[in-house]
């Protein structure tokens, strides 16, 4: 009886160990938070705000009719 219980516990531990190995392996493929922040900041810096009166190239926003009013289609 004790041997069966020990075998059962061993099988559970081996299964948990395998699951943790897979989780560790998949986490190695994940992007680091610092890299994600850098990508996010780069995206924000390169993307024009659609509600600004003038974009980063100095071109007026065609959707702004009156000061303080914006038409969104």
C-alpha positions, 0 to 999 in steps of 0.5 A: 500500500505504501509503495503504491502511494509513493509511486503515485506521489512520485508520478505527481511530482514528475508531472509537476516537474515536467509542467514547470520545465515547459513553463520555464522554456516558454518564459524564455521566449517572452519579451522583457518588460524593459524591451516592451517599454522601449517598443511602446515609447518608440511607437508613441514617439513615431505615431501622430496624435490624431486629435492634435491641431498640427502633426509632427511634420507641421501639417494641419489636421484635416479633421479639425474644423474650428479651434477646440472642435474635431470631426471624427469619421 
